[in-house]
Amino acid sequence: METEEEYGLANQKSPSTVELMAVKNHKKSYTSPIVRNNDIAESHVRTPDVEVVAGDISKHRAYFMVFVLLFINLLNYMDRFTIAGVLVDIQNYYHIGNSEAGLIQTVFIVSYMIFSPIFGYLGDRYNRKFIMGGGITLWSLLTLSGSFIGKDHFWAFILIRAAVGIGEASYSTIAPTIIADLFAKDLRTRMLMVFYFAIPVGSGLGYVVGANIAKAFGAWQWALRFTPVLGIICVILIFIVLKEPQRGHAEGGSHLRNSSYLQDLKELAKTKSFVLSTLGFTCVAFVTGALALWAPSYMFNVIKAQGQDADEGNIAFIFGGITVAAGFIGVALGAEASRRYKRINPRADPLVCAFGLLMCTPFLFFGLWLSESNIPVSWALIFFGETFLCLNWSIIADILLYVVIPTRRSTAEAVQILISHALGDAGSPYLIGVISDALATKYPKDERLSPSVESSTLRNAFYITPFVCVIGGGFFLATALFIQKDREKAEKITKVGGPTLNINGGIDNPNLTLGENDSITVANPDRSNVL
């Protein structure tokens, strides 16, 4: 029999307190909480579309909380990709090559992923509102301070950008779990779709706003001084608007208690759909990270190599616009397609994710291949490739939230961030830069920084990304084999609650009456044991 700790019910005083169900004549299903005869408890089990969380969070306040979380997420991604919008200016200012430029994003992601498990642990156990508020304050101050580093202190700039990742880790691991505690079922899917619009839209705005603010003020540093002001506004909104929802309340799991951190990690490792979807998401992060940092610089050099005038601000505006449009369309299409397809296929989520990555592959490949000869067609193919890539964002988050019980979700978010960034976008920008620089050594030294050599070496380095998309699609197809079983198991554990059996004290359920032909069965997801 599985232990109480595996159910997140540690610290119960009873030596054997487990969920019970009445099974008529030993033939009734043991998959729902305590029932007598037909459907007495069905109303307890059914998860509503929206909850009045913790008794004092109204539906309208819940919606406004999602809006605040969306705004903060938007700002996070704006700041993250502002660097990409002014990357050429930063390279000229610090006199660095592609390898060092790729390191700017890599060190940020490394600190982000290292600190994510820490905030995941805290987010499952302490007040999430204060954790986020403190983290965003730190992120805002560090981002601002990075704009004042002199041209002879590039490594100081690198260290500050690394520290910015600490602030972002405090938010990204926690915010989706708050949404999960506010909403359930289809409404949660829609709210996650809204929340994850911030990734492509914020990224696109980062390119556009960063490049154009730098152009307006005549210095790239001003691009890093815009988002911290909005960051302070976000902190104020967090403390005024947000209320801490009770963990698992929207799904009837507010009774759950935290198990040990080691136990949490063991249970996550045994959840196959979580592991496989995380590996699939790692491939998404790899491709996204590479494109996010290098695509504007690559297109800048391609245009210059063809003898045309190229303006970094205009290219950032085009790529940012493509990213915003593709992200908005992709996230919406992915969430809605998954929601509708789930009506006929419970494995819809990973299948839609696999479809998105596999369809992204040819568009990305031919977009790179044709960039030498036809820039407009290349832009169009990149748009379609990004659209398919963005089908995944909200779906992956939804998968995590329904295959993991509420008291482990921040930890699960942190583990997914750690793995996906460690093997994904922490290394991909740097890897692309290193491969590009290595390929450039085949050319005469005085030609290596020319637009024609830069575009050629970056394009060849970029050809890694379509193959990574194929690998990611395979991981999501494998996820589909286990998703239904893992979801059902998590739902059963979450709904273990009110009615309990105390071996020493009898049945603690005033609403339960057993007849002489009734039996009581332990609510074990894997097997039934009649007491």
C-alpha positions as CSV (number, residue, x, y, z in Angstrom):
1,M,0.0,0.0,0.0
2,E,1.3,3.5,-0.8
3,T,2.3,5.7,2.1
4,E,0.5,8.8,3.3
5,E,3.5,10.8,2.4
6,E,3.1,9.8,-1.3
7,Y,-0.4,11.3,-1.1
8,G,0.9,14.5,0.3
9,L,-0.7,13.7,3.7
10,A,2.3,13.8,5.9
11,N,2.0,14.9,9.5
12,Q,-1.4,13.3,10.1
13,K,-1.8,12.2,13.7
14,S,-3.6,9.0,12.8
15,P,-1.2,6.1,12.1
16,S,-3.3,5.1,9.1
17,T,-5.5,7.9,7.7
18,V,-6.5,7.3,4.1
19,E,-9.3,8.2,1.8
20,L,-12.2,5.7,1.9
21,M,-14.9,4.8,-0.5
22,A,-18.0,2.7,0.1
23,V,-18.3,0.0,-2.5
24,K,-21.7,-1.6,-2.8
25,N,-21.4,-5.4,-2.7
26,H,-17.6,-5.1,-3.4
27,K,-18.4,-4.2,-7.0
28,K,-18.3,-0.4,-7.0
29,S,-15.4,1.6,-8.4
30,Y,-12.7,2.7,-6.0
31,T,-11.7,5.7,-8.2
32,S,-13.9,8.4,-6.5
33,P,-14.0,9.7,-3.0
34,I,-16.4,8.1,-0.5
35,V,-19.8,7.3,-2.0
36,R,-22.7,5.3,-0.9
37,N,-24.7,3.5,-3.6
38,N,-24.8,5.8,-6.5
39,D,-23.6,9.4,-6.7
40,I,-23.9,10.9,-3.2
41,A,-20.4,12.4,-3.3
42,E,-20.3,13.4,-7.0
43,S,-21.0,17.0,-6.2
44,H,-18.0,17.0,-3.9
45,V,-15.7,15.6,-6.5
46,R,-16.7,17.6,-9.5
47,T,-14.3,20.4,-10.1
48,P,-15.9,23.7,-11.0
49,D,-14.7,26.0,-13.7
50,V,-13.9,28.8,-11.3
51,E,-13.7,28.9,-7.5
52,V,-14.1,31.6,-4.9
53,V,-10.7,30.8,-3.5
54,A,-10.0,30.7,0.2
55,G,-13.5,32.0,0.8
56,D,-12.7,35.6,0.0
57,I,-11.4,35.8,-3.6
58,S,-14.2,36.6,-5.9
59,K,-14.4,35.6,-9.5
60,H,-13.7,39.2,-10.7
61,R,-10.7,39.5,-8.4
62,A,-9.4,36.2,-9.6
63,Y,-9.5,37.5,-13.2
64,F,-7.8,40.7,-12.2
65,M,-5.1,38.7,-10.4
66,V,-4.4,36.9,-13.7
67,F,-4.1,40.2,-15.5
68,V,-1.5,41.4,-13.0
69,L,0.4,38.2,-13.4
70,L,0.2,38.5,-17.2
71,F,1.6,42.1,-17.0
72,I,4.5,41.0,-14.8
73,N,5.3,38.0,-17.1
74,L,5.1,40.4,-20.1
75,L,7.6,42.7,-18.4
76,N,9.9,39.8,-17.6
77,Y,10.2,38.7,-21.2
78,M,10.5,42.3,-22.4
79,D,13.5,42.7,-20.2
80,R,15.0,39.3,-21.2
81,F,15.0,40.1,-24.9
82,T,15.8,43.8,-24.8
83,I,19.4,42.6,-24.9
84,A,18.8,40.9,-28.2
85,G,17.3,44.1,-29.7
86,V,20.5,46.0,-29.0
87,L,23.1,43.2,-29.2
88,V,25.1,44.7,-32.0
89,D,25.4,47.9,-30.1
90,I,26.5,46.0,-27.0
91,Q,29.1,44.1,-29.0
92,N,30.5,47.3,-30.4
93,Y,30.5,49.0,-27.0
94,Y,32.4,46.2,-25.2
95,H,34.4,45.1,-28.3
96,I,33.3,41.4,-28.0
97,G,32.7,38.6,-30.5
98,N,29.8,36.2,-30.9
99,S,31.0,33.8,-28.2
100,E,31.0,36.5,-25.5
101,A,27.8,38.0,-26.8
102,G,26.1,34.6,-26.5
103,L,27.4,34.3,-22.9
104,I,25.3,37.3,-21.9
105,Q,22.1,35.3,-22.3
106,T,23.7,32.0,-21.1
107,V,24.8,33.4,-17.7
108,F,21.3,34.8,-17.1
109,I,19.7,31.5,-17.9
110,V,22.2,29.6,-15.7
111,S,21.5,31.6,-12.6
112,Y,17.8,31.5,-13.4
113,M,17.7,27.7,-13.5
114,I,20.0,27.3,-10.5
115,F,17.8,29.4,-8.2
116,S,14.5,28.0,-9.6
117,P,14.6,24.9,-7.3
118,I,15.1,27.1,-4.3
119,F,12.1,29.3,-5.1
120,G,10.1,26.2,-6.1
121,Y,10.7,24.8,-2.6
122,L,9.7,28.1,-1.0
123,G,6.7,28.5,-3.3
124,D,5.2,25.2,-2.1
125,R,5.5,26.1,1.5
126,Y,5.4,29.8,2.1
127,N,3.5,32.9,1.0
128,R,4.0,33.3,-2.7
129,K,2.9,36.9,-2.8
130,F,5.9,38.1,-0.7
131,I,8.4,35.8,-2.6
132,M,7.3,37.3,-5.9
133,G,7.3,40.9,-4.6
134,G,10.9,40.6,-3.2
135,G,12.2,38.9,-6.4
136,I,10.8,41.5,-8.8
137,T,12.2,44.3,-6.6
138,L,15.7,42.6,-6.8
139,W,15.3,42.1,-10.6
140,S,14.4,45.7,-11.2
141,L,17.3,47.1,-9.2
142,L,19.8,44.8,-10.9
143,T,18.6,45.5,-14.4
144,L,18.9,49.3,-13.8
145,S,22.4,48.9,-12.3
146,G,23.6,47.0,-15.3
147,S,23.0,50.0,-17.5
148,F,25.8,52.0,-15.7
149,I,28.6,49.5,-16.3
150,G,31.6,51.0,-18.2
151,K,33.0,49.7,-21.4
152,D,36.1,48.3,-19.7
153,H,34.1,46.2,-17.3
154,F,32.3,43.7,-19.4
155,W,32.6,40.9,-16.8
156,A,30.9,43.1,-14.3
157,F,28.0,43.5,-16.8
158,I,28.0,39.7,-17.2
159,L,27.8,39.1,-13.4
160,I,24.9,41.6,-13.1
161,R,22.9,40.0,-15.9
162,A,23.5,36.6,-14.2
163,A,22.1,38.0,-10.9
164,V,19.0,39.3,-12.8
165,G,18.1,35.6,-13.3
166,I,17.6,35.2,-9.5
167,G,14.8,37.8,-9.5
168,E,13.0,36.2,-12.5
169,A,13.3,32.7,-11.0
170,S,11.3,33.9,-8.0
171,Y,8.4,34.7,-10.3
172,S,8.4,32.1,-13.0
173,T,8.3,29.1,-10.7
174,I,5.3,30.5,-8.7
175,A,2.9,32.4,-10.9
176,P,1.4,29.5,-12.8
177,T,0.7,27.7,-9.6
178,I,-1.4,30.6,-8.4
179,I,-3.5,30.4,-11.6
180,A,-3.9,26.7,-11.0
181,D,-5.3,27.4,-7.5
182,L,-7.7,30.0,-8.9
183,F,-9.2,28.0,-11.8
184,A,-9.8,24.5,-13.0
185,K,-10.6,22.6,-16.1
186,D,-11.3,24.5,-19.4
187,L,-11.2,27.9,-17.6
188,R,-7.7,27.1,-16.3
189,T,-6.6,26.3,-19.8
190,R,-7.9,29.6,-21.1
191,M,-6.3,31.6,-18.2
192,L,-3.0,29.8,-18.9
193,M,-3.3,30.7,-22.5
194,V,-3.7,34.4,-21.5
195,F,-0.8,34.2,-19.1
196,Y,1.5,32.6,-21.7
197,F,0.7,35.2,-24.3
198,A,3.4,37.2,-22.4
199,I,6.2,35.0,-23.7
200,P,6.0,35.7,-27.4
201,V,4.4,39.1,-27.0
202,G,6.9,40.2,-24.3
203,S,9.8,38.8,-26.3
204,G,8.7,40.7,-29.4
205,L,8.2,43.9,-27.5
206,G,11.6,43.5,-26.0
207,Y,13.2,43.7,-29.5
208,V,11.0,46.6,-30.6
209,V,11.1,48.7,-27.4
210,G,14.7,48.0,-26.6
211,A,16.0,48.9,-30.1
212,N,13.8,52.0,-30.5
213,I,14.5,53.4,-27.0
214,A,18.2,53.0,-27.7
215,K,17.8,54.8,-31.0
216,A,15.7,57.6,-29.5
217,F,18.1,58.3,-26.7
218,G,21.3,57.6,-28.7
219,A,22.6,54.9,-26.3
220,W,21.8,51.2,-25.8
221,Q,21.9,51.7,-22.0
222,W,18.5,53.5,-22.0
223,A,16.9,50.3,-23.2
224,L,17.7,48.7,-19.8
225,R,16.3,51.7,-17.9
226,F,12.8,51.4,-19.1
227,T,11.6,48.1,-17.7
228,P,12.8,48.7,-14.1
229,V,10.3,51.6,-13.7
230,L,7.5,49.3,-14.7
231,G,8.9,46.6,-12.4
232,I,8.3,48.8,-9.4
233,I,4.7,49.3,-10.5
234,C,4.4,45.5,-10.7
235,V,5.6,45.2,-7.1
236,I,3.0,47.7,-5.9
237,L,0.2,45.8,-7.8
238,I,1.4,42.5,-6.2
239,F,0.9,43.8,-2.7
240,I,-2.4,45.6,-3.4
241,V,-4.2,43.2,-5.7
242,L,-2.9,39.7,-5.1
243,K,-4.2,37.4,-2.4
244,E,-2.7,34.1,-1.5
245,P,-5.1,31.4,-2.7
246,Q,-5.3,28.1,-0.8
247,R,-3.2,25.5,-2.6
248,G,-5.4,23.0,-4.5
249,H,-8.7,24.7,-3.5
250,A,-10.0,24.9,-7.0
251,E,-9.7,21.1,-7.4
252,G,-10.9,20.1,-3.9
253,G,-7.4,19.5,-2.8
254,S,-7.1,22.1,0.0
255,H,-6.6,19.3,2.6
256,L,-3.2,18.3,1.1
257,R,-0.1,18.7,3.2
258,N,3.5,19.0,2.1
259,S,5.7,16.0,2.0
260,S,9.5,16.2,2.2
261,Y,11.4,17.8,-0.6
262,L,13.2,14.5,-1.4
263,Q,9.8,12.7,-1.5
264,D,8.5,15.4,-3.9
265,L,11.5,14.9,-6.3
266,K,11.1,11.1,-6.2
267,E,7.4,11.3,-7.1
268,L,8.1,13.7,-9.9
269,A,10.8,11.4,-11.3
270,K,8.2,8.6,-11.3
271,T,5.7,10.7,-13.3
272,K,6.6,9.7,-16.8
273,S,4.5,12.3,-18.6
274,F,6.1,15.0,-16.5
275,V,9.6,13.8,-17.3
276,L,9.0,13.3,-21.0
277,S,7.1,16.6,-21.5
278,T,9.9,18.4,-19.7
279,L,12.4,16.9,-22.2
280,G,10.1,18.0,-25.0
281,F,10.0,21.5,-23.5
282,T,13.8,21.5,-23.3
283,C,13.9,21.2,-27.1
284,V,11.5,24.1,-27.4
285,A,13.6,26.1,-25.1
286,F,16.8,25.2,-27.1
287,V,15.3,26.4,-30.4
288,T,13.6,29.5,-28.8
289,G,16.8,30.6,-27.0
290,A,18.9,30.3,-30.2
291,L,16.4,32.2,-32.3
292,A,15.7,34.9,-29.7
293,L,19.3,36.0,-29.3
294,W,20.7,35.5,-32.8
295,A,17.9,35.9,-35.4
296,P,18.0,39.7,-35.5
297,S,21.8,39.8,-35.8
298,Y,21.7,37.1,-38.4
299,M,19.2,38.9,-40.6
300,F,21.1,42.1,-40.1
301,N,24.3,40.5,-41.6
302,V,22.3,38.7,-44.3
303,I,20.9,42.0,-45.6
304,K,24.3,43.7,-45.3
305,A,26.0,40.8,-47.2
306,Q,23.5,41.4,-50.1
307,G,24.7,45.0,-50.4
308,Q,21.5,46.5,-49.0
309,D,21.2,49.0,-46.2
310,A,20.4,47.4,-42.9
311,D,19.2,49.2,-39.8
312,E,19.3,47.3,-36.5
313,G,16.3,49.1,-35.2
314,N,14.2,48.3,-38.2
315,I,15.2,44.6,-38.2
316,A,14.4,44.3,-34.5
317,F,11.1,45.9,-35.2
318,I,10.3,43.4,-38.0
319,F,11.5,40.4,-36.0
320,G,9.7,41.6,-32.9
321,G,6.5,42.1,-34.9
322,I,6.8,38.6,-36.3
323,T,7.4,37.2,-32.8
324,V,4.4,39.0,-31.4
325,A,2.0,38.0,-34.2
326,A,3.3,34.4,-34.3
327,G,3.2,34.0,-30.6
328,F,-0.3,35.5,-30.2
329,I,-1.7,33.3,-33.0
330,G,0.3,30.2,-32.0
331,V,-0.5,30.3,-28.3
332,A,-4.2,30.9,-29.0
333,L,-4.5,28.2,-31.7
334,G,-2.6,25.7,-29.6
335,A,-4.7,26.2,-26.5
336,E,-8.0,26.1,-28.4
337,A,-7.0,23.2,-30.6
338,S,-6.0,21.2,-27.5
339,R,-9.2,22.1,-25.6
340,R,-11.4,21.0,-28.5
341,Y,-9.4,17.9,-29.4
342,K,-9.5,16.7,-25.7
343,R,-13.3,16.2,-26.1
344,I,-12.5,13.2,-28.3
345,N,-9.0,12.3,-27.3
346,P,-7.7,12.6,-23.7
347,R,-4.1,12.5,-25.1
348,A,-4.7,15.7,-27.1
349,D,-2.2,18.0,-25.2
350,P,1.0,16.1,-26.0
351,L,-0.1,15.3,-29.5
352,V,-0.7,19.0,-30.3
353,C,2.7,19.8,-28.8
354,A,4.3,17.2,-31.0
355,F,2.4,18.5,-34.1
356,G,3.7,22.0,-33.4
357,L,7.4,21.0,-33.2
358,L,7.3,18.7,-36.2
359,M,5.5,21.3,-38.3
360,C,8.0,24.0,-37.2
361,T,10.9,21.9,-38.6
362,P,10.5,22.4,-42.4
363,F,9.6,26.1,-42.1
364,L,12.6,26.8,-40.0
365,F,15.0,24.9,-42.2
366,F,13.8,26.5,-45.5
367,G,13.6,29.9,-43.8
368,L,17.3,29.7,-43.1
369,W,18.2,28.1,-46.5
370,L,16.3,30.8,-48.6
371,S,17.5,33.8,-46.5
372,E,20.5,34.1,-48.8
373,S,18.4,34.7,-51.9
374,N,15.0,35.9,-50.8
375,I,14.6,37.9,-47.6
376,P,10.8,38.4,-47.7
377,V,10.1,34.7,-48.2
378,S,12.6,34.0,-45.4
379,W,10.7,36.3,-43.1
380,A,7.4,34.6,-44.0
381,L,8.8,31.1,-43.3
382,I,10.2,32.3,-40.0
383,F,6.7,33.6,-39.1
384,F,5.1,30.2,-39.8
385,G,7.9,28.3,-38.0
386,E,7.5,30.5,-34.9
387,T,3.7,30.1,-35.0
388,F,4.0,26.3,-34.8
389,L,6.7,26.5,-32.2
390,C,4.4,28.7,-30.0
391,L,1.6,26.1,-30.1
392,N,3.2,24.5,-27.1
393,W,3.6,27.2,-24.4
394,S,0.3,27.1,-22.5
395,I,-0.3,23.4,-23.2
396,I,3.0,22.4,-21.6
397,A,2.1,24.4,-18.4
398,D,-1.3,22.8,-18.3
399,I,0.2,19.3,-18.6
400,L,2.4,20.0,-15.6
401,L,-0.4,21.4,-13.5
402,Y,-2.7,18.4,-14.0
403,V,-0.2,15.5,-13.7
404,V,1.3,17.0,-10.4
405,I,-0.6,17.4,-7.2
406,P,-1.0,21.0,-5.9
407,T,1.5,20.8,-3.1
408,R,4.3,19.8,-5.5
409,R,3.6,22.2,-8.4
410,S,6.1,25.0,-7.6
411,T,8.7,22.3,-7.1
412,A,7.7,20.7,-10.5
413,E,7.8,24.1,-12.2
414,A,11.3,24.6,-10.7
415,V,12.6,21.2,-11.9
416,Q,11.2,21.8,-15.3
417,I,12.9,25.2,-15.5
418,L,16.1,23.7,-14.3
419,I,16.2,20.9,-16.8
420,S,14.8,22.8,-19.8
421,H,17.1,25.7,-19.4
422,A,20.2,23.6,-18.4
423,L,19.9,21.5,-21.6
424,G,18.0,24.1,-23.6
425,D,18.4,27.9,-23.9
426,A,21.2,28.2,-21.3
427,G,23.6,26.7,-23.8
428,S,22.0,27.2,-27.2
429,P,22.9,30.9,-27.7
430,Y,26.4,30.2,-26.5
431,L,26.7,27.1,-28.7
432,I,25.5,28.9,-31.8
433,G,28.1,31.7,-31.1
434,V,30.9,29.1,-30.6
435,I,30.1,27.2,-33.7
436,S,29.8,30.4,-35.7
437,D,33.2,31.6,-34.4
438,A,34.8,28.1,-35.1
439,L,33.5,28.1,-38.7
440,A,34.8,31.7,-39.1
441,T,38.4,30.5,-38.5
442,K,38.4,28.9,-42.0
443,Y,38.3,32.4,-43.5
444,P,41.2,35.0,-43.6
445,K,41.4,36.9,-40.3
446,D,40.5,40.3,-41.9
447,E,37.3,38.8,-43.3
448,R,35.9,37.1,-40.3
449,L,33.8,40.0,-39.1
450,S,32.4,40.9,-42.5
451,P,28.7,40.6,-43.0
452,S,29.0,37.8,-45.6
453,V,31.1,35.6,-43.3
454,E,29.0,36.4,-40.2
455,S,25.8,35.5,-42.0
456,S,27.2,32.3,-43.5
457,T,28.7,31.0,-40.3
458,L,25.6,31.8,-38.2
459,R,23.3,30.2,-40.8
460,N,25.3,26.9,-40.7
461,A,25.3,27.0,-36.9
462,F,21.5,27.6,-37.0
463,Y,20.9,24.4,-38.9
464,I,21.1,22.5,-35.6
465,T,17.7,23.9,-34.5
466,P,15.4,22.0,-37.0
467,F,16.9,18.7,-35.9
468,V,16.3,19.6,-32.2
469,C,12.6,20.3,-33.2
470,V,12.3,16.7,-34.5
471,I,13.7,15.3,-31.3
472,G,11.3,17.4,-29.2
473,G,8.4,16.1,-31.3
474,G,9.4,12.6,-30.4
475,F,9.4,13.3,-26.7
476,F,5.9,14.7,-26.9
477,L,4.7,11.6,-28.8
478,A,6.1,9.5,-26.0
479,T,4.4,11.7,-23.4
480,A,1.0,10.8,-25.0
481,L,1.5,7.2,-24.0
482,F,1.4,8.0,-20.3
483,I,-0.5,11.2,-19.9
484,Q,-4.0,9.7,-19.2
485,K,-2.8,7.4,-16.5
486,D,-0.7,10.1,-14.7
487,R,-3.5,12.6,-14.9
488,E,-6.0,10.2,-13.3
489,K,-3.6,9.3,-10.6
490,A,-3.0,13.0,-9.7
491,E,-6.7,13.7,-9.6
492,K,-7.4,10.8,-7.3
493,I,-4.7,11.9,-4.9
494,T,-5.9,15.5,-5.0
495,K,-9.4,14.6,-4.2
496,V,-8.5,12.4,-1.2
497,G,-10.0,14.6,1.5
498,G,-12.8,15.0,3.9
499,P,-13.7,11.4,4.6
500,T,-10.9,9.6,6.4
501,L,-10.4,6.3,8.3
502,N,-8.8,6.4,11.6
503,I,-8.0,2.8,12.6
504,N,-8.0,3.7,16.3
505,G,-10.9,6.1,16.2
506,G,-13.3,4.8,13.6
507,I,-14.7,6.6,10.5
508,D,-14.4,10.4,10.5
509,N,-17.3,11.1,8.2
510,P,-20.6,12.2,9.7
511,N,-22.3,11.9,6.3
512,L,-21.4,8.3,5.7
513,T,-23.7,5.5,6.7
514,L,-22.8,1.9,5.8
515,G,-25.2,-0.9,5.4
516,E,-24.6,-4.5,6.2
517,N,-23.7,-5.3,2.6
518,D,-21.4,-2.3,2.1
519,S,-17.7,-2.5,2.2
520,I,-15.0,0.1,2.4
521,T,-12.1,0.3,0.1
522,V,-8.8,2.3,0.2
523,A,-8.6,4.9,-2.5
524,N,-5.3,3.6,-4.0
525,P,-4.7,4.7,-7.6
526,D,-3.0,1.4,-8.4
527,R,-4.9,-1.3,-6.5
528,S,-7.9,-1.9,-4.2
529,N,-7.6,-3.4,-0.7
530,V,-10.8,-4.2,1.1
531,L,-10.7,-3.5,4.8
